[in-house]
Amino acid sequence: MSLLPESASFEELVQDYFLAVRGAGLMLSALDTELLTTWAREGVPFEVVARGIARSAEKALWDARPGEPVLRSLRSCRRQVDAEIKKYRALAAGAGAEEPQARRKKARTWEETRHARLCAALDDLAGREEALAPRVRRVMVTVLSHVPTEPAAMDAQETLAFLVLLRALPFSERRALWREVTEAGAEQQVMSARARRVSRRFRVLVAVRRRLGVKEV
């Protein structure tokens, strides 16, 4: 999700992503920094926290006024981020637990759960939109042909799947969607080029999922 170097710390990655999605600001408040430190101590992958931030921002995005940041503070994401952390920990514990019975079905990992939900959502999309069905099936057998084994790879796979489906839309729809995204992000010109790219990608993916009627996966 971030374009920072691989050597960047967890805190740097989260701050970079939050400010990009927020669409404004150069640094976190003291209270936000304290919360970020708390999340860092959880020991979960950056992508888990970023997913919570993205979900919070997506819910707030369409209610934000022009020129107004999507999120007012990192603390406004706390409920969603904490839920993602809890979900990740529960799945990680279930996948790593020793099964007393050989026949017991192995618990899904965080990545396996997300992959299954994404496949189910796209299968539903194919049933609802006949014109997109061939492209959806192609995505299923190419982009989604395997289950990622780490959060970053799962994020990349999900992003690619929706970008491929974006290209399957009629040109007029793609142009309207892109105009909607760029106009919504006009206030971000004070941001760095890197942050604008992260922010634009987030807004594009939100707009594509809304157009396709694909809820949170």
C-alpha positions in Angstrom: 0.0 0.0 0.0 2.8 2.4 0.7 5.5 3.6 -1.6 8.0 4.2 1.2 11.3 2.2 1.1 11.2 -1.3 2.6 13.3 -0.1 5.5 10.6 2.2 6.7 9.3 1.5 10.2 5.7 0.3 11.0 4.9 3.8 12.4 6.3 5.5 9.2 4.2 3.2 7.0 1.0 3.8 8.9 1.5 7.6 9.1 2.3 7.8 5.4 -0.8 5.8 4.4 -3.1 7.6 6.8 -2.1 11.1 5.6 -2.4 10.0 2.0 -5.9 8.5 2.4 -6.9 11.5 4.6 -5.9 13.8 1.7 -4.3 16.5 3.9 -1.8 17.1 6.7 1.9 16.7 7.2 2.1 15.0 10.5 0.0 13.3 13.3 -1.2 14.9 16.5 0.3 13.8 19.9 -2.8 11.7 20.6 -2.7 10.1 17.2 1.0 9.3 17.7 0.2 7.7 21.0 -2.4 5.5 19.4 0.0 4.6 16.6 2.5 3.4 19.2 -0.2 1.2 20.8 -0.9 -0.4 17.4 2.8 -0.9 16.8 3.0 -2.9 20.0 0.3 -5.3 18.7 2.9 -6.8 16.4 0.5 -7.2 13.4 1.4 -6.5 9.8 1.1 -2.9 8.5 -1.5 -4.1 6.0 -3.9 -5.1 8.8 -3.9 -1.5 10.2 -4.0 0.0 6.8 -7.0 -2.0 5.9 -8.8 -0.7 9.0 -7.9 2.9 8.0 -9.1 2.3 4.4 -12.4 0.9 5.6 -12.9 3.9 7.9 -12.0 6.4 5.1 -14.3 4.6 2.6 -17.3 5.0 4.9 -16.5 8.7 5.4 -15.4 9.5 1.9 -18.8 10.2 0.3 -20.0 12.3 3.2 -17.0 14.6 3.2 -17.5 18.2 1.9 -15.3 19.5 -0.9 -11.9 20.5 0.4 -12.5 18.7 3.7 -10.2 15.9 4.8 -11.9 12.5 4.6 -10.7 11.6 8.1 -10.2 14.1 10.9 -7.8 12.1 12.9 -6.2 8.7 13.2 -8.3 8.2 16.3 -11.4 8.2 14.1 -10.2 5.0 12.6 -9.6 3.2 15.9 -12.8 1.1 16.0 -12.3 -0.2 12.5 -8.5 -0.8 13.0 -9.0 -2.6 16.3 -11.7 -4.8 14.7 -9.2 -5.7 11.9 -6.5 -6.5 14.5 -8.9 -8.7 16.5 -9.9 -10.5 13.3 -6.3 -11.0 12.2 -5.3 -12.3 15.6 -8.2 -14.7 15.8 -7.6 -16.2 12.3 -3.8 -16.4 12.9 -4.4 -18.2 16.2 -6.9 -20.6 14.6 -4.6 -21.4 11.7 -1.6 -22.0 14.0 -3.4 -24.1 16.6 -2.6 -27.8 16.8 -5.7 -29.9 15.9 -6.4 -32.8 18.3 -8.2 -34.7 15.5 -6.7 -35.4 12.1 -10.0 -35.1 10.4 -10.8 -31.7 11.8 -10.9 -29.0 9.1 -7.9 -26.7 9.3 -8.9 -23.1 10.1 -8.4 -20.5 7.4 -5.7 -17.9 7.6 -6.4 -14.2 7.3 -5.4 -14.3 3.6 -7.4 -17.4 2.9 -10.5 -15.8 4.4 -10.1 -12.6 2.4 -9.4 -14.5 -0.8 -12.5 -16.6 -0.3 -14.7 -13.5 0.4 -13.3 -11.8 -2.7 -14.0 -14.8 -4.9 -17.5 -15.0 -3.6 -18.2 -11.3 -4.2 -16.9 -11.5 -7.8 -19.0 -14.7 -8.4 -22.0 -12.7 -7.3 -21.0 -9.9 -9.6 -20.8 -12.2 -12.6 -24.3 -13.4 -11.8 -25.6 -9.8 -11.6 -23.9 -8.3 -14.6 -23.9 -10.5 -17.6 -21.7 -8.2 -19.7 -18.9 -8.4 -17.1 -19.2 -12.1 -16.5 -16.5 -13.2 -19.0 -14.0 -10.7 -17.5 -14.8 -11.8 -14.0 -14.2 -15.4 -14.9 -10.9 -14.5 -16.5 -9.9 -12.7 -13.3 -10.9 -15.7 -11.2 -8.6 -18.1 -13.2 -5.7 -15.7 -13.6 -5.4 -13.0 -10.9 -7.1 -15.0 -8.2 -5.8 -18.4 -9.2 -3.8 -18.8 -6.0 -4.2 -17.7 -2.4 -1.5 -15.3 -1.2 0.5 -16.2 1.9 1.1 -12.7 3.2 -1.0 -9.6 3.7 0.9 -7.4 1.3 0.5 -10.0 -1.5 -3.3 -10.2 -0.7 -3.6 -6.5 -0.9 -1.8 -6.4 -4.3 -4.0 -9.3 -5.6 -7.2 -7.6 -4.6 -6.1 -4.3 -6.1 -5.2 -5.9 -9.4 -8.5 -7.7 -9.6 -10.5 -4.5 -9.3 -8.3 -2.6 -11.7 -8.7 -5.3 -14.4 -12.5 -5.1 -13.9 -12.3 -1.3 -14.2 -10.8 -1.8 -17.7 -13.7 -4.0 -18.6 -16.2 -1.1 -18.1 -17.3 1.0 -21.2 -15.0 3.9 -21.9 -17.7 6.5 -21.0 -18.1 4.9 -17.5 -14.3 4.8 -17.0 -14.0 8.4 -18.0 -16.8 9.5 -15.7 -15.4 7.5 -12.8 -11.9 8.9 -13.3 -13.3 12.5 -13.4 -15.2 11.8 -10.2 -12.0 10.6 -8.5 -9.8 13.5 -9.7 -12.3 16.1 -8.8 -12.7 14.7 -5.4 -9.0 14.8 -4.9 -8.4 18.3 -6.2 -7.6 19.6 -2.7 -4.6 17.2 -2.5 -2.3 19.3 -4.6 -0.3 20.3 -1.5 0.6 16.7 -0.9 3.7 15.0 -2.2 3.6 13.2 -5.5 3.9 9.8 -3.7 1.1 10.6 -1.3 -1.1 11.7 -4.2 -0.6 8.4 -6.0 -1.5 6.4 -2.9 -4.6 8.6 -2.3 -5.7 8.4 -5.9 -5.4 4.6 -6.0 -7.5 4.4 -2.8 -10.2 6.6 -4.3 -10.2 4.7 -7.6 -10.7 1.4 -5.8 -13.5 2.7 -3.7 -15.2 4.1 -6.8 -14.8 0.9 -8.7 -16.2 -1.3 -5.9 -19.2 1.1 -5.6 -19.8 1.0 -9.3 -19.7 -2.8 -9.3 -21.8 -3.1 -6.2 -19.2 -5.1 -4.4 -19.3 -4.4 -0.7 -16.4 -4.7 1.7 -14.5 -8.0 1.1 
